[in-house]
Amino acid sequence: MGTDAAWEVAMIEDDVVCVAITLCHPFGIGSAVCSTLNTGATLVLPSVGDIRGCGVPSERADATLEVLESEKCTLLFADTHTLKALPDDHPERLSLKGGVCKVGSGSQFLEETVKFGGATFKTIGSLPK
């Protein structure tokens, strides 16, 4: 999972990767963290100490935005709920070049992409039947 994710987003050692997914989820640990560790990129985790489980998307979005700006993250791994809750009104404040958005169950990279912060995100989920 990690190798595929790193390849899909062209992750390199110089990247700063924000993982806005709980590490208890396979997407968080398997795709996001493993891809970062495999490439030697910098891993950044939003401070979610008061958020239980996946939390409310707006709470996770607030913590994520703070890290995206302060750490100048170049890649973001997030679920669709968090990504939709993030304000997208000032993309110039961000250093994003892309990322991955979890859009459903499954671990297949899909053809569909989503936009955030002036960047294009790959999507991951189940292939259509």
Buried (B, 14 or more C-beta within 10 A) or exposed (E): BBEBBBEBBEBEEEBBBBBBBBEEBEBBBBBBBBBBEBBEBBBBBBEBEEBEEBBEBEBBBBBBBEBBEEBEBBBBBBBBBBBBBBEEEEEEEBBBBBBBBBBEEEBEBBEEEBEBBEBEBBBBBEEEE
